[in-house]
Amino acid sequence: MNTTDQQHPGTTVDHVLHELRERLAGTLLEPGDSGYDEARRVWNGMIDRHPRAVVRAGSVADIAPVLETARRTGLPLAVRGGGHNIAGHGTVEGGLVLDLGGLRDVVVDPANQLVSVAPGALLADLDRATARHELAVPVGVISMTGVAGLTLGGGVGWLTRSNGLTIDNLDSADVVTAAGEHLHASEEENEDLFWGLRGGGGNFGVVSSFTFRARRLPSPVLTGNLFYRRPHWKQALTAFDRWTRGLPDEMNPIVTVMVLPPDFGMGDEPWLMVGFAWASQDHSAGMDLVDRLRAEAPPDAEEIGATPWTAWQSAMDTVFPKGARGYWKNVSFSRLDEEVVDALVDVAAEITWPGTGIDIHHLEGAFGRVPEEATAFPNRSSRFWLNVYGFWQDPAEDERLTAFARTVHARMQPFAEHGEYVNFLGAEHGLDPAETARRSYGRAKHQRLVDLKSRYDPENLFRLNHNVLPAPPETGSGPVS
């Protein structure tokens, strides 16, 4: 018997959902309704779930009644922004999905360099709106990603060294809590909640609006890739390590290893690529830096030029089409000496197929100058963050390519530092989600998140995420074991 039946005899889930439907500005879809099958799907094709109902919000006013319905019925709740979460947290079997994907407004205040973003907006929406004013908000690298999920987890991308994570550029957020409260969170108001929103995932409420501080970024931007064939990977990584020491903040590099899709015209061999975005108008200074790396490790091919920011931000979109199957793992580290380079080359050399990639984000810069305790993001001290990810289509490859990601992760453990980035974590079936959260954030930050969870979501309504469990009611402190 569900919670509604216990409190209101004769009231059924069907009745409560009917009441909800009548209150919505948006639409409520149930199995059998036209559009339900499309509405239940998320980006990761490995996630195939059938919700009891999907609410496609028509305005932010739909958020509170959906939360109320989840509380009344006891239906498990999934909150979806862009739907790009690799672990599939934007849907739920037999539960209630709050789909905010139709709410994509972006409003730019160019005079004050502030940008207000609705909870369903994609990076592409944000980039297009800001680029018109020669502004940018540091976000991720795939333009079809949702702003909300990316932000709540952290936000690593092409401006991380020059301007920090997405959360480092968050000015404020409006939040609807599990109890239906509407709160404004910033450095001056509900500061504790604001701390938790910056890296703690969707554990504390539904963000109905984000306000970001934008940076000046005239377009076009100097960007490019240096391509290396396998015999030159060790030389390239060794040179890359030297090159990144003392690198100006304006240079934002990411190393990638993958077999590129056919539309890239690079054949069927694996390439190591050093990609970069130079966040400065002085393109000649950026090219001088690139020339230093080219001199130490001459590339086998290259593409370098002035690129419109929106084009660069969407350049890899075709690699991650909706419906691709995926599983990701990540690890932070700081050494890139001979031992680590050899380990990376060994595991990367196994990539002989399209459908899996390894990224190494070089951090430091503005990212590293944010104090460790300023946000919930797990680690500010590492020089590098590795993400191994999949984007295959054939279900027959699930086991092999998932195992490969785990192999890369295990191989890097001797060099790993504390913390894992929740936006780079796939679904870990059979593992305790709370243990995943403890491992990701570390003991001190996890305890602080537990305290926040106990205050803002003591019943754990928002549990479909890398879940931080509230403290047990009988003790009032400490995580549930």
For each residue, the residues with C-beta under 8 A, 3 or more apart:
1: 5 6
2: 5 6 13 73 74 75
3: 6 7 71 72 73 74
4: 7 8 11 12 13 16 72 73 74
5: 1 2 8 9 11 12
6: 1 2 3
7: 3 4 11 72
8: 4 5 11
9: 5
10:
11: 4 5 7 8 15 16
12: 4 5 15 16
13: 2 4 16 17 52 73 75
14: 17 18
15: 11 12 18 19
16: 4 11 12 13 19 20 69 72 73
17: 13 14 20 21 28 30 52 53 69 73
18: 14 15 21 22
19: 15 16 22 23 69
20: 16 17 23 24 28 55 65 66 69
21: 17 18 24 28
22: 18 19
23: 19 20 65
24: 20 21 27 28 55 57 58 62 65
25: 57 58 59 61 62
26: 55 56 57 58 59 62 102
27: 24 55 56 58
28: 17 20 21 24 53 54 55 56
29: 33 35 36 39 53 54 55 56
30: 17 33 36 52 53 54
31: 36 50 52
32: 36
33: 29 30 36
34:
35: 29 38 39
36: 29 30 31 32 33 39 40 54
37: 40 41
38: 35 41
39: 29 35 36 54 56 97 99
40: 36 37 49 50 51 54 91 97
41: 37 38 83 91 322 323
42: 47 80 83 84 85 88 90 91
43: 82 83 84 85 86 144 320 322 323 324 326
44: 47 85 86 87 88 324 325 326
45: 48 323 324 325 326 393
46: 88 325 326 327 395 398 427
47: 42 44 87 88 91 427
48: 45
49: 40 88 91 92 93
50: 31 40 93 94
51: 40 54 78 91 92 93 94 95 96 97
52: 13 17 30 31 75 94 95 96
53: 17 28 29 30 75 96 97
54: 28 29 30 36 39 40 51 96 97 99
55: 20 24 26 27 28 29 62 66 96 97 98 99
56: 26 27 28 29 39 99 101 102
57: 24 25 26 60 62 63 66 98 99 100 102 103 120
58: 24 25 26 27 62 102
59: 25 26 62 103
60: 57 63 103 118 119 176 208 209
61: 25 64
62: 24 25 26 55 57 58 59 65 66 98
63: 57 60 66 67 98 100 176 206 208
64: 61 67 68 176 180 182
65: 20 23 24 62 68 69
66: 20 55 57 62 63 69 70 77 96 98
67: 63 64 70 71 77 98 176 178 180 206 461
68: 64 65 71 72 180
69: 16 17 19 20 65 66 72 73 75 96
70: 66 67 73 74 75 76 77 96 461
71: 3 67 68 74 178 459 461
72: 3 4 7 16 68 69
73: 2 3 4 13 16 17 69 70 96
74: 2 3 4 70 71
75: 2 13 52 53 69 70 94 95 96
76: 70 92 94 95 96 463 464
77: 66 67 70 92 95 96 97 98 461 462 463 464
78: 51 89 90 91 92 95 96 97 98 464
79: 90 97 98 100 202 206 462 464
80: 42 83 90 91 97 98 99 100 101 146
81: 90 100 101 119 120 121 146 147 148 149
82: 43 101 120 121 122 144 145 146 147 148 149 150
83: 41 42 43 80 90 99 101 146
84: 42 43 142 144 145 146 149 150
85: 42 43 44 88 89 90 149 423
86: 43 44 326 327 328 389 423 424 425 426 427
87: 44 47 425 426 427 466
88: 42 44 46 47 49 85 91 427
89: 78 85 202 464 465
90: 42 78 79 80 81 83 85 97 99 149
91: 40 41 42 47 49 51 78 80 88 97
92: 49 51 76 77 78 95 96 97 464
93: 49 50 51
94: 50 51 52 75 76
95: 51 52 75 76 77 78 92 464
96: 51 52 53 54 55 66 69 70 73 75 76 77 78 92
97: 39 40 51 53 54 55 77 78 79 80 90 91 92
98: 55 57 62 63 66 67 77 78 79 80 206
99: 39 54 55 56 57 80 83 90 102 120
100: 57 63 79 80 81 103 118 119 120 148 206
101: 56 80 81 82 83 104 120 146
102: 26 56 57 58 99 120
103: 57 59 60 100 118 119 120 121
104: 101 118 120 121 122 125
105: 116 117 118 121
106: 115 116 117 118 121 125 126 128 129 130
107: 115 116 129
108: 114 115 129 130 132 133 135 214
109: 112 113 114 115 116
110: 113 133 135
111:
112: 109
113: 109 110 135 213 214 215 216
114: 108 109 171 211 212 213 214
115: 106 107 108 109 126 129 130 135 137 211 212 213 214
116: 105 106 107 109 209 210 211
117: 105 106 121 125 126 147 209 210 211 212
118: 60 100 103 104 105 106 121 209
119: 60 81 100 103 147 148 206 207 208 209 210
120: 57 81 82 99 100 101 102 103 104 146 148
121: 81 82 103 104 105 106 117 118 125 126 146 147 148
122: 82 104 125 126 143 144 145 146 147
123: 126 127 139 140 142 143 144 145 146 147 150 313
124: 127 128 143 144 310 313 314
125: 104 106 117 121 122 128 129 147
126: 106 115 117 121 122 123 129 130 137 139 147
127: 123 124 130 131 136 139 143 309 310 313 314
128: 106 124 125 131 132 310
129: 106 107 108 115 125 126 132
130: 106 108 115 126 127 133 135 136 137 214
131: 127 128 134 135 136 217 219 308 309 310
132: 108 128 129
133: 108 110 130 214
134: 131 216 217 218 219
135: 108 110 113 115 130 131 214 215 216 217
136: 127 130 131 159 214 215 217 309
137: 115 126 130 166 169 212 213 214 215
138: 155 157 158 159 160 162 163 164 165 166 168 169 215
139: 123 126 127 145 147 150 151 155 157 159 166 313
140: 123 145 150 155 156 157 166
141: 157 158 254 313 316
142: 84 123 145 314 316 317 319 320
143: 122 123 124 127 310 313 314 317
144: 43 82 84 122 123 124 317 320 322
145: 82 84 122 123 139 140 142 149 150
146: 80 81 82 83 84 101 120 121 122 123 149 150
147: 81 82 117 119 121 122 123 125 126 139 150 151 166 210
148: 81 82 100 119 120 121 151 152 202 207 210
149: 81 82 84 85 90 145 146 152 153 202 423
150: 82 84 123 139 140 145 146 147 153 154 155 166 423
151: 139 147 148 154 155 166 167 170 207 210
152: 148 149 197 199 200 201 202 207
153: 149 150 199 201 421 422 423
154: 150 151 165 166 167 198 199 377 421 422 423
155: 138 139 140 150 151 165 166 167 423
156: 140 160 165 361 385 421 423
157: 138 139 140 141 160 166
158: 138 141 252 254 277 312 313
159: 136 138 139 162 163 215 217 252 277 279
160: 138 156 157 163 164 165 252 361 363 365 366 367
161: 247 249 250 251 252 253 362 363 364 365 366 367
162: 138 159 215 249 250 251 252 279 365 366
163: 138 159 160 168 169 215 279 366
164: 138 160 167 168 169 366 367 370
165: 138 154 155 156 160 168 169 367 370 375 377
166: 137 138 139 140 147 150 151 154 155 157 169 170 212
167: 151 154 155 164 170 197 198 199 375 377
168: 138 163 164 165 198 366 367 370 375
169: 137 138 163 164 165 166 212 213 214 215
170: 151 166 167 173 197 198 210 211 212 213
171: 114 186 211 212 213
172: 184 185 186 189 194 210 211
173: 170 184 185 186 194 197 207 209 210 211
174: 182 183 184 185 207 208 209
175: 182 183 184 185 190 193 197 204 205 206 207 208
176: 60 63 64 67 180 181 182 183 205 206 208
177: 180 181 183 204 205 456 457
178: 67 71 205 456 457 458 459 461 462
179:
180: 64 67 68 176 177
181: 176 177
182: 64 174 175 176 208
183: 174 175 176 177 190 193 205
184: 172 173 174 175 189 190
185: 172 173 174 175 189 190 191 193 194 197
186: 171 172 173 189 190 191 194
187: 191 194
188: 191
189: 172 184 185 186 194
190: 175 183 184 185 186 193 194
191: 185 186 187 188 194 195
192: 195 196 452 455
193: 175 183 185 190 196 197 204 205 452 456
194: 172 173 185 186 187 189 190 191 197 198
195: 191 192 198 200 374 375 376 448 452
196: 192 193 199 200 203 204 376 448 449 452 456
197: 152 167 170 173 175 185 193 194 200 204 207 376
198: 154 167 168 170 194 195 375 376 377
199: 152 153 154 167 196 375 376 377 378 422
200: 152 195 196 197 203 204 376 441 449 452 468
201: 152 153 422 465 466 468
202: 79 89 148 149 152 205 206 462 465
203: 196 200 449 452 453 457 462 465 467 468
204: 175 177 193 196 197 200 452 453 456 457 462
205: 175 176 177 178 183 193 202 456 457 462
206: 63 67 79 98 100 119 175 176 202 462
207: 119 148 151 152 173 174 175 197 210
208: 60 63 119 174 175 176 182
209: 60 116 117 118 119 173 174
210: 116 117 119 147 148 151 170 172 173 207
211: 114 115 116 117 170 171 172 173
212: 114 115 117 137 166 169 170 171
213: 113 114 115 137 169 170 171
214: 108 113 114 115 130 133 135 136 137 169
215: 113 135 136 137 138 159 162 163 169 279
216: 113 134 135
217: 131 134 135 136 159 221 279 309
218: 134 221 281
219: 131 134 308 309 310
220: 305 306 307 308 309
221: 217 218 277 278 279 306 307 308 309 312
222: 277 278 280 283 286 287 304 305 306 307
223: 275 276 277 278 304 305 306 307 312
224: 275 276 290 302 303 304 305
225: 273 274 275 276 302 303 304
226: 236 273 274 290 293 294 297 299 302
227: 266 271 272 273 299 300 301 302 303
228: 232 233 235 236 271 272 273 274 297 299 300
229: 232 233 269 271 300
230: 233 269 270 272 349
231:
232: 228 229 235 236 272 297 300
233: 228 229 230 236 237 257 272 345 348 349
234: 237 238 341 342 345
235: 228 232 238 239 297
236: 226 228 232 233 239 240 272 274 297 299
237: 233 234 240 241 255 272 336 341 344 345
238: 234 235 241 242 297 336 338 341
239: 235 236 242 243 293 296 297
240: 236 237 243 244 253 255 274 293 297 336
241: 237 238 244 245 336 337 341
242: 238 239 245 296
243: 239 240 247 289 292 293 296
244: 240 241 247 253 336 362 364 383
245: 241 242
246:
247: 161 243 244 251 253 289 362 364 365
248: 251 289
249: 161 162 279 365 366
250: 161 162 278 279 280 285 286
251: 161 162 247 248 276 278 279 286 289
252: 158 159 160 161 162 276 277 278 279 362
253: 161 240 244 247 274 275 276 362
254: 141 158 274 275 276 359 360 361 362
255: 237 240 272 273 274 275 359 360 362
256: 272 273 275 357 358 359 360
257: 233 270 271 272 273 348 351 357 358
258: 270 271 319 351 354 356 357 358
259: 268 269 270 271 351 352 353 354 355
260: 264 266 271 319 354
261: 264 318 319 354
262: 265
263: 318
264: 260 261
265: 262
266: 227 260 269 271 301
267:
268: 259 354
269: 229 230 259 266
270: 230 257 258 259 348 349 351 352
271: 227 228 229 257 258 259 260 266
272: 227 228 230 232 233 236 237 255 256 257 348
273: 225 226 227 228 255 256 257
274: 225 226 228 236 240 253 254 255 293 299
275: 223 224 225 253 254 255 256
276: 223 224 225 251 252 253 254 286 290
277: 158 159 221 222 223 252 312
278: 221 222 223 250 251 252 283 285 286 289
279: 159 162 163 215 217 221 249 250 251 252
280: 222 250 283 285 286
281: 218
282: 285 286
283: 222 278 280 286 287 306
284: 287 288
285: 250 278 280 282 288 289
286: 222 250 251 276 278 280 282 283 289 290
287: 222 283 284 290 291 304
288: 284 285 291 292
289: 243 247 248 251 278 285 286 292 293
290: 224 226 276 286 287 293 294 304
291: 287 288 294 295
292: 243 288 289 295 296
293: 226 239 240 243 274 289 290 296 297
294: 226 290 291 297 298 299 302
295: 291 292 298
296: 239 242 243 292 293
297: 226 228 232 235 236 238 239 240 293 294
298: 294 295
299: 226 227 228 236 274 294 302
300: 227 228 229 232
301: 227 266
302: 224 225 226 227 294 299
303: 224 225 227
304: 222 223 224 225 287 290
305: 220 222 223 224
306: 220 221 222 223 283
307: 220 221 222 223 311 312
308: 131 219 220 221 311 312
309: 127 131 136 217 219 220 221 312 313
310: 124 127 128 131 143 219 313 314
311: 307 308 314 315
312: 158 221 223 277 307 308 309 315
313: 123 124 127 139 141 143 158 309 310
314: 124 127 142 143 310 311 317
315: 311 312
316: 141 142 319 320
317: 142 143 144 314 320 321
318: 261 263 321
319: 142 258 260 261 316 357 391
320: 43 142 144 316 317 324 326 391
321: 317 318 324 391
322: 41 43 144
323: 41 43 45 393
324: 43 44 45 320 321 390 391 392 393
325: 44 45 46 390 391 392 393 394 395 397 398
326: 43 44 45 46 86 320 389 390 391 392 426
327: 46 86 389 390 398 401 402 405 426 427
328: 86 387 388 389 390 405 424 425 426
329: 387 388 405 406 408 409 424 425 426
330: 385 386 387 388 409 420 421 424 425
331: 385 386 409 412 413 415 416 420
332: 379 382 384 385 386 416 417 418 419 420 421
333: 336 340 382 383 384 385 386 412 415 416 417
334: 381 382 383 384 417
335: 339 340 415
336: 237 238 240 241 244 333 340 341 383 384
337: 241 340 341
338: 238 341 342
339: 335 342 343 415
340: 333 335 336 337 343 344 415
341: 234 237 238 241 336 337 338 344 345
342: 234 338 339 345 346
343: 339 340 346 347 411 412 414 415
344: 237 340 341 347 348 358 360 412
345: 233 234 237 341 342 348 349
346: 342 343 349 350 411
347: 343 344 350 358 407 408 411 412
348: 233 257 270 272 344 345 351 358
349: 230 233 270 345 346
350: 346 347 404
351: 257 258 259 270 348 356 357 358
352: 259 270
353: 259 356
354: 258 259 260 261 268 392
355: 259 390 391 392 393 397 401
356: 258 351 353 388 389 390 391 392 401 404 405
357: 256 257 258 319 351 388 389 391
358: 256 257 258 344 347 348 351 386 387 388 389 408
359: 254 255 256 386 387 389
360: 254 255 256 344 384 385 386
361: 156 160 254 384 385 386 387
362: 161 244 247 252 253 254 255 383 384
363: 160 161 367 368 382 383 384 385
364: 161 244 247 367 368 383
365: 160 161 162 247 249 368 369
366: 160 161 162 163 164 168 249 369 370
367: 160 161 164 165 168 363 364 370 380
368: 363 364 365 380 381
369: 365 366
370: 164 165 168 366 367 374 375 380
371: 374 380
372: 379 380 381
373:
374: 195 370 371
375: 165 167 168 195 198 199 370
376: 195 196 197 198 199 200 441 445 448 449
377: 154 165 167 198 199 380 421
378: 199 418 419 420 421 440 441 442 445
379: 332 372 382 417 418 419 442
380: 367 368 370 371 372 377
381: 334 368 372 417
382: 332 333 334 363 379 385 417
383: 244 333 334 336 362 363 364
384: 332 333 334 336 360 361 362 363
385: 156 330 331 332 333 360 361 363 382 421 424
386: 330 331 332 333 358 359 360 361 408 412
387: 328 329 330 358 359 361 421 424
388: 328 329 330 356 357 358 404 405 408 409
389: 86 326 327 328 356 357 358 359 405 424
390: 324 325 326 327 328 355 356 401 402 404 405
391: 319 320 321 324 325 326 355 356 357
392: 324 325 326 354 355 356 397 398 401
393: 45 323 324 325 355
394: 325 397
395: 46 325 398
396:
397: 325 355 392 394 400 401
398: 46 325 327 392 395 401 402
399: 402 403
400: 397 403 404
401: 327 355 356 390 392 397 398 404 405
402: 327 390 398 399 405 406 426
403: 399 400 406 407
404: 350 356 388 390 400 401 407 408
405: 327 328 329 356 388 389 390 401 402 408 409 426
406: 329 402 403 409 410
407: 347 403 404 410 411
408: 329 347 358 386 388 404 405 411 412
409: 329 330 331 388 405 406 412 413
410: 406 407 413
411: 343 346 347 407 408
412: 331 333 343 344 347 386 408 409 415 416
413: 331 409 410 416
414: 343
415: 331 333 335 339 340 343 412
416: 331 332 333 412 413
417: 332 333 334 379 381 382
418: 332 378 379 442
419: 332 378 379 440 441 442
420: 330 331 332 378 424 425 439 440
421: 153 154 156 330 332 377 378 385 387 424 425 440
422: 153 154 199 201 425 437 440 465 466
423: 85 86 149 150 153 154 155 156
424: 86 328 329 330 385 387 389 420 421
425: 86 87 328 329 330 420 421 422 428 436 440 466
426: 86 87 326 327 328 329 402 405
427: 46 47 86 87 88 327
428: 425 431 433 436
429:
430:
431: 428 435 436
432: 435 436
433: 428 436 437 463 466 467
434: 437 438 467 468 469 479 480
435: 431 432 438 439
436: 425 428 431 432 433 439 440 466 467
437: 422 433 434 440 441 446 449 466 467 468 469
438: 434 435 441 442 443 446 479
439: 420 435 436
440: 378 419 420 421 422 425 436 437 446 466
441: 200 376 378 419 437 438 445 446 449 468
442: 378 379 418 419 438 445 446
443: 438 446 447
444: 447 448
445: 376 378 441 442 448 449
446: 437 438 440 441 442 443 449 450 468 479
447: 443 444 450 451 478 479
448: 195 196 376 444 445 451 452
449: 196 200 203 376 437 441 445 446 452 453 468
450: 446 447 453 454 468 469 470 471 477 478 479
451: 447 448 454 455 471 477
452: 192 193 195 196 200 203 204 448 449 455 456 468
453: 203 204 449 450 456 457 458 460 468 469 470 471
454: 450 451 458 470 471 476 477
455: 192 451 452 458
456: 177 178 193 196 204 205 452 453
457: 177 178 203 204 205 453 460 461 462 470
458: 178 453 454 455 470 473
459: 71 178 470
460: 453 457 463 467 469 470
461: 67 70 71 77 178 457
462: 77 79 178 202 203 204 205 206 457 465
463: 76 77 433 460 467
464: 76 77 78 79 89 92 95 467
465: 89 201 202 203 422 462
466: 87 201 422 425 433 436 437 440
467: 203 433 434 436 437 460 463 464
468: 200 201 203 434 437 441 446 449 450 452 453 479
469: 434 437 450 453 460 479 480
470: 450 453 454 457 458 459 460 480
471: 450 451 453 454 475 476 477 478 479 480
472: 475 476 478 480
473: 458 476
474:
475: 471 472 478
476: 454 471 472 473
477: 450 451 454 471
478: 447 450 471 472 475
479: 434 438 446 447 450 468 469 471
480: 434 469 470 471 472
481:
